[in-house]
């Protein structure tokens, strides 16, 4: 749980930031020296901080890109599965159309029996005695 900032403190912070932005580089450097800050070390520290922030942003973008690629692959996989399902439906329809002597239940195939088209196709192949599988 985050604490709410006091509005007075927030205004003070905003004014301090505005004051720093209004300062010239020479004025900032003079204040840092006055505080005993090693300018070269401070400069390197700020460069490292900036590089770290860039790297972190890059990692975040990379993760987002990976998520997008994974999502694309999942959608492609679903499309391929749908095509496969359509092919199974076509094979089932061909068996039913080519075998008018099938039982009424087999000829009136309307439901996919919980999405098990492969099982339905195998059952129809067994009933008809035909091997409709091109892969074997």
Residue pairs with C-beta under 8 A, 6 or more apart in sequence:
20 28
23 31
29 39
32 39
32 42
33 39
85 117
88 117
88 118
88 120
88 121
89 117
91 121
91 132
92 109
92 117
92 120
92 121
92 124
94 132
95 121
95 124
95 125
95 128
95 130
95 132
96 102
96 106
96 107
96 109
96 124
98 128
99 106
99 124
99 127
99 128
100 107
102 124
102 127
102 128
103 127
106 123
106 124
106 127
109 120
109 124
112 120
113 119
113 120
121 132
124 132
125 131
125 132
125 133
